[in-house]
Amino acid sequence: MKAFFEGIQSLFVDFLFKPLDWLRSLELVSWFGANFLNWIFMIICSAAIVYWIKQLRIFDDAGTENQDTTAHSFLK
């Protein structure tokens, strides 16, 4: 049973976490390079928020948004 858990440890430490070790060593050279993936995610989330707000404004200007507080059964 001990060998099973050591095998899991070896899988994660020796193989699956190698890209993270590379990013950790890259951080000493370039902070922006090490956080490149985070920057990509922030750009994607920012674009999604802008799109969502534009869609909300479109529905609000068209008057199709139901602003009634009893729109949901749990708010009665």
Secondary structure by P-SEA (a helix, b strand, c coil): caaaaaaaaaaaaaccaaaaaaaaaaaaccccccaaaaaaaaaaaaaaaaaaaaaaaaaaaacccccccccccccc
